[in-house]
């Protein structure tokens, strides 16, 4: 079996840490580089349920997309859920490695997996990486459908291709609008509206769209919007990443057993729909209020 350091070197080759955003926290969080690795689990979130799954299947390495400590910490005490995750992993000799914005920018990256899941053929990045002369790396992807669909049909296709979540998909635009080209961005994508408009696409699929940016985008007459759950837009990357590590394992003869967590760790657990909108009955007529009678005029003379 390979050592953890060998597997991490392979993962760094797929998603180099120096391509992550400066604010990001990627790489090895815990683990002894000299220990052997036989089983690997991929997941989006390093939460308690995923750590317990890693223990349950006997994983030696957990690879997540989201960082455990994005903003740093001064303690890993088990008095907080993040500390408990660290304790659970170390107690069972499980390493934790994070590939976040470096996986977003990769070729293939998070948005490639998202595009494939919703039925798009990728034509290029939405925001190209200036350090990539081939023009394949970068944030987001632009893709095209094999046949045009209405917005309603494409939204249904996307819903079938993505893992099911409580919130489902929200759509802004004319349901009958013809969709041929689509921009996608795994995770929060409303900071890329300028680039989406510049791409001239018919629709934009991402997550965490806020009211004001979405409203302004639709008022500009831009693309239709499809807002999916954050976790759902990034989970397809786990399968893509697991397949990449499988290929590396085969080339090196490592015989790794690579798994993908299918636990839904999206924080939203219930969607309560409002009842169908009914026509509001007209208000009953209110009889007019009679005007008060005029008061008798007072005597202009002073009393005797």
MARKOL-895224 format. One record per residue (C-alpha): residue number from 0; x, y, z. Coordinates in Angstrom, 3 decimals. Layout:
# residues N
[NUM [X Y Z]];
...
# end
This chain:
# residues 304
[0 [0.000 0.000 0.000]];
[1 [1.184 3.559 -0.640]];
[2 [2.143 5.916 2.135]];
[3 [-0.067 8.900 2.869]];
[4 [2.691 11.170 1.538]];
[5 [2.514 9.371 -1.837]];
[6 [-1.251 9.786 -2.099]];
[7 [-1.089 13.435 -1.051]];
[8 [1.564 14.074 -3.692]];
[9 [-0.786 12.602 -6.282]];
[10 [-3.682 14.760 -5.062]];
[11 [-1.455 17.847 -5.127]];
[12 [-0.684 17.009 -8.733]];
[13 [-4.396 17.103 -9.527]];
[14 [-5.132 20.213 -7.476]];
[15 [-1.942 22.188 -6.710]];
[16 [-2.266 24.163 -3.492]];
[17 [-0.723 27.275 -5.064]];
[18 [-3.779 27.590 -7.342]];
[19 [-6.114 28.075 -4.390]];
[20 [-7.361 31.533 -3.459]];
[21 [-5.163 33.320 -0.907]];
[22 [-7.940 33.244 1.704]];
[23 [-8.466 29.503 1.311]];
[24 [-7.276 26.681 3.574]];
[25 [-6.369 23.611 1.528]];
[26 [-4.067 20.640 1.905]];
[27 [-3.430 18.154 4.689]];
[28 [-5.307 18.996 7.904]];
[29 [-4.318 15.965 9.976]];
[30 [-2.504 12.711 9.350]];
[31 [0.958 11.115 9.552]];
[32 [2.669 11.188 6.126]];
[33 [4.407 7.873 6.904]];
[34 [1.239 5.843 7.529]];
[35 [-0.103 3.519 4.840]];
[36 [-3.314 4.230 2.932]];
[37 [-5.584 1.499 1.592]];
[38 [-9.029 3.093 1.564]];
[39 [-10.061 6.669 0.687]];
[40 [-13.409 8.433 1.125]];
[41 [-14.426 11.555 -0.830]];
[42 [-17.104 13.955 0.472]];
[43 [-18.135 17.593 0.211]];
[44 [-18.287 18.496 3.911]];
[45 [-15.986 17.481 6.797]];
[46 [-18.884 17.136 9.231]];
[47 [-19.513 14.631 12.026]];
[48 [-21.653 12.297 9.897]];
[49 [-18.941 12.034 7.260]];
[50 [-16.204 11.438 9.848]];
[51 [-18.312 8.637 11.330]];
[52 [-18.775 7.156 7.845]];
[53 [-15.007 7.223 7.328]];
[54 [-14.575 5.292 10.570]];
[55 [-17.352 2.872 9.664]];
[56 [-15.872 1.884 6.285]];
[57 [-12.313 1.739 7.601]];
[58 [-10.960 4.664 5.575]];
[59 [-7.376 5.770 6.054]];
[60 [-7.889 9.094 4.269]];
[61 [-10.860 11.449 4.004]];
[62 [-10.755 13.989 1.160]];
[63 [-13.295 16.821 1.342]];
[64 [-14.029 19.812 -0.842]];
[65 [-14.888 22.203 1.974]];
[66 [-12.230 23.117 4.535]];
[67 [-12.685 22.175 8.169]];
[68 [-10.916 25.299 9.459]];
[69 [-11.330 27.970 6.804]];
[70 [-10.605 30.892 9.133]];
[71 [-8.056 29.234 11.363]];
[72 [-8.324 28.293 15.018]];
[73 [-6.371 28.277 18.256]];
[74 [-7.794 24.990 19.535]];
[75 [-8.973 21.588 18.370]];
[76 [-10.625 20.768 21.682]];
[77 [-13.567 18.392 21.432]];
[78 [-15.816 21.005 23.035]];
[79 [-16.802 22.099 19.493]];
[80 [-18.012 19.982 16.580]];
[81 [-14.900 20.741 14.515]];
[82 [-12.659 19.644 17.352]];
[83 [-14.716 16.475 17.754]];
[84 [-14.218 15.730 14.054]];
[85 [-10.451 16.097 14.452]];
[86 [-10.465 13.862 17.545]];
[87 [-12.573 11.220 15.787]];
[88 [-10.268 11.130 12.772]];
[89 [-7.007 11.061 14.727]];
[90 [-8.360 8.448 17.149]];
[91 [-8.937 6.109 14.193]];
[92 [-5.765 7.027 12.237]];
[93 [-7.715 8.763 9.464]];
[94 [-6.053 11.631 7.633]];
[95 [-8.009 14.633 6.308]];
[96 [-7.081 16.436 3.094]];
[97 [-8.908 19.439 1.579]];
[98 [-9.138 20.482 -2.096]];
[99 [-11.295 23.602 -2.361]];
[100 [-10.738 26.551 -4.714]];
[101 [-7.742 24.729 -6.216]];
[102 [-10.240 22.035 -7.283]];
[103 [-12.635 24.737 -8.513]];
[104 [-9.978 26.058 -10.927]];
[105 [-8.642 22.655 -12.012]];
[106 [-8.951 20.937 -15.384]];
[107 [-11.120 18.994 -14.879]];
[108 [-12.590 20.813 -11.912]];
[109 [-15.737 21.163 -9.870]];
[110 [-17.687 22.955 -12.599]];
[111 [-16.738 20.351 -15.221]];
[112 [-18.398 17.721 -13.064]];
[113 [-21.428 19.976 -12.580]];
[114 [-21.735 20.610 -16.327]];
[115 [-21.605 16.895 -17.076]];
[116 [-24.228 16.146 -14.431]];
[117 [-26.754 18.526 -16.005]];
[118 [-26.099 17.395 -19.583]];
[119 [-23.762 20.043 -20.989]];
[120 [-20.780 19.789 -23.322]];
[121 [-18.136 22.135 -21.933]];
[122 [-16.712 24.671 -24.392]];
[123 [-14.438 26.540 -21.973]];
[124 [-14.066 28.220 -18.585]];
[125 [-16.350 31.064 -17.560]];
[126 [-13.424 32.961 -15.997]];
[127 [-10.199 31.714 -17.622]];
[128 [-7.085 31.283 -15.485]];
[129 [-4.500 33.679 -16.933]];
[130 [-1.774 31.238 -15.913]];
[131 [-3.117 28.511 -18.215]];
[132 [-1.931 28.970 -21.833]];
[133 [-4.260 26.178 -22.953]];
[134 [-7.273 28.167 -21.733]];
[135 [-8.908 25.207 -19.993]];
[136 [-8.544 26.053 -16.299]];
[137 [-10.503 28.687 -14.431]];
[138 [-13.679 29.380 -12.490]];
[139 [-17.004 28.112 -13.780]];
[140 [-17.667 26.608 -17.179]];
[141 [-19.613 27.508 -20.311]];
[142 [-21.365 24.646 -22.046]];
[143 [-23.947 23.823 -24.671]];
[144 [-26.837 21.410 -24.945]];
[145 [-26.890 18.784 -27.677]];
[146 [-30.438 19.902 -28.570]];
[147 [-32.227 23.102 -27.513]];
[148 [-34.607 22.813 -24.566]];
[149 [-37.093 25.146 -22.981]];
[150 [-36.053 26.584 -19.645]];
[151 [-38.592 24.353 -17.905]];
[152 [-37.227 21.269 -19.697]];
[153 [-33.605 22.126 -18.904]];
[154 [-34.445 22.783 -15.246]];
[155 [-36.114 19.356 -15.072]];
[156 [-33.056 17.762 -16.708]];
[157 [-30.747 19.490 -14.232]];
[158 [-32.903 18.352 -11.315]];
[159 [-32.634 14.745 -12.519]];
[160 [-28.862 15.002 -12.907]];
[161 [-28.114 16.520 -9.513]];
[162 [-28.516 14.781 -6.143]];
[163 [-31.877 15.406 -4.525]];
[164 [-32.050 18.034 -1.786]];
[165 [-34.864 19.531 0.269]];
[166 [-34.756 22.867 -1.520]];
[167 [-34.595 21.515 -5.058]];
[168 [-34.031 24.070 -7.823]];
[169 [-35.340 27.629 -8.090]];
[170 [-35.788 29.085 -11.562]];
[171 [-36.054 32.699 -12.727]];
[172 [-37.212 33.348 -16.283]];
[173 [-39.833 32.479 -18.865]];
[174 [-40.415 28.696 -18.667]];
[175 [-40.801 28.570 -22.478]];
[176 [-37.538 30.406 -23.193]];
[177 [-35.245 28.439 -25.509]];
[178 [-31.979 27.332 -23.887]];
[179 [-28.945 26.394 -25.977]];
[180 [-25.931 27.638 -23.994]];
[181 [-25.483 27.561 -20.213]];
[182 [-22.876 28.847 -17.773]];
[183 [-22.388 26.876 -14.572]];
[184 [-20.447 27.492 -11.372]];
[185 [-20.274 24.973 -8.566]];
[186 [-20.954 26.589 -5.194]];
[187 [-21.767 30.260 -4.637]];
[188 [-21.761 32.022 -7.996]];
[189 [-23.551 35.357 -7.821]];
[190 [-20.232 37.236 -7.855]];
[191 [-19.764 36.185 -11.503]];
[192 [-22.795 37.886 -13.060]];
[193 [-20.646 40.293 -15.087]];
[194 [-18.748 37.391 -16.643]];
[195 [-21.984 35.477 -17.247]];
[196 [-23.512 38.434 -19.119]];
[197 [-20.299 38.818 -21.122]];
[198 [-20.477 35.138 -22.114]];
[199 [-23.871 35.748 -23.736]];
[200 [-25.363 32.480 -22.506]];
[201 [-29.069 31.654 -22.317]];
[202 [-29.012 30.428 -18.705]];
[203 [-26.811 30.388 -15.622]];
[204 [-26.864 27.523 -13.110]];
[205 [-25.164 27.983 -9.748]];
[206 [-25.971 28.084 -6.013]];
[207 [-26.660 30.537 -3.184]];
[208 [-28.158 33.249 -5.379]];
[209 [-29.184 36.222 -3.253]];
[210 [-32.264 38.319 -3.883]];
[211 [-30.692 41.606 -4.969]];
[212 [-28.018 40.263 -7.357]];
[213 [-30.570 37.871 -8.886]];
[214 [-33.191 40.599 -9.224]];
[215 [-30.708 42.990 -10.831]];
[216 [-29.503 40.266 -13.200]];
[217 [-33.035 39.532 -14.410]];
[218 [-33.836 43.234 -14.725]];
[219 [-30.800 43.633 -16.977]];
[220 [-32.500 41.250 -19.390]];
[221 [-29.746 38.695 -19.018]];
[222 [-29.845 34.893 -18.904]];
[223 [-32.409 32.794 -17.095]];
[224 [-31.253 31.745 -13.622]];
[225 [-31.280 28.319 -11.996]];
[226 [-30.373 28.233 -8.317]];
[227 [-29.515 24.813 -6.879]];
[228 [-28.390 23.739 -3.407]];
[229 [-24.712 24.529 -2.754]];
[230 [-23.921 20.958 -1.720]];
[231 [-25.690 19.517 -4.773]];
[232 [-23.643 21.587 -7.242]];
[233 [-20.361 20.363 -5.742]];
[234 [-21.135 16.716 -4.981]];
[235 [-20.596 15.541 -8.616]];
[236 [-16.947 16.549 -8.180]];
[237 [-16.550 13.812 -5.568]];
[238 [-17.281 11.124 -8.157]];
[239 [-15.004 12.811 -10.696]];
[240 [-12.178 13.149 -8.158]];
[241 [-12.587 9.548 -6.997]];
[242 [-12.302 8.360 -10.610]];
[243 [-9.117 10.412 -11.068]];
[244 [-7.541 8.884 -7.969]];
[245 [-8.618 5.415 -9.137]];
[246 [-6.711 5.955 -12.386]];
[247 [-3.598 7.071 -10.507]];
[248 [-3.885 4.061 -8.206]];
[249 [-4.088 1.719 -11.205]];
[250 [-1.017 3.287 -12.839]];
[251 [1.040 2.889 -9.674]];
[252 [-0.362 -0.502 -8.693]];
[253 [-1.556 0.855 -5.348]];
[254 [-4.834 -1.111 -5.268]];
[255 [-6.581 1.705 -3.408]];
[256 [-10.245 1.262 -2.551]];
[257 [-11.870 4.612 -3.292]];
[258 [-15.365 5.515 -2.085]];
[259 [-17.727 8.478 -2.436]];
[260 [-19.968 9.489 0.451]];
[261 [-23.622 9.608 -0.576]];
[262 [-24.809 11.231 2.604]];
[263 [-26.716 14.442 1.960]];
[264 [-24.912 16.982 4.122]];
[265 [-26.742 19.996 2.713]];
[266 [-27.887 21.871 5.859]];
[267 [-31.478 22.338 4.623]];
[268 [-33.667 19.364 5.531]];
[269 [-37.234 20.437 4.705]];
[270 [-39.028 22.478 2.052]];
[271 [-42.452 23.771 3.030]];
[272 [-44.417 24.873 -0.017]];
[273 [-47.103 27.517 0.257]];
[274 [-50.635 26.447 -0.740]];
[275 [-51.716 27.277 -4.295]];
[276 [-52.457 30.945 -4.789]];
[277 [-56.207 31.577 -4.928]];
[278 [-57.977 34.605 -6.286]];
[279 [-58.683 37.031 -3.489]];
[280 [-62.441 37.775 -3.330]];
[281 [-63.378 41.419 -3.688]];
[282 [-63.822 43.331 -0.469]];
[283 [-67.462 43.934 0.545]];
[284 [-68.828 47.353 -0.252]];
[285 [-68.725 49.677 2.698]];
[286 [-71.596 52.214 2.838]];
[287 [-70.380 55.786 2.720]];
[288 [-70.098 57.554 6.034]];
[289 [-72.699 60.379 6.179]];
[290 [-71.252 63.811 6.557]];
[291 [-72.029 65.448 9.943]];
[292 [-74.805 68.059 10.025]];
[293 [-73.552 71.626 10.156]];
[294 [-73.617 73.134 13.640]];
[295 [-75.944 76.116 14.275]];
[296 [-74.234 79.447 13.940]];
[297 [-73.452 81.164 17.249]];
[298 [-74.701 84.695 18.156]];
[299 [-72.216 87.331 17.246]];
[300 [-73.299 89.572 20.153]];
[301 [-71.865 89.399 23.629]];
[302 [-74.120 88.237 26.477]];
[303 [-75.832 90.867 28.529]];
# end
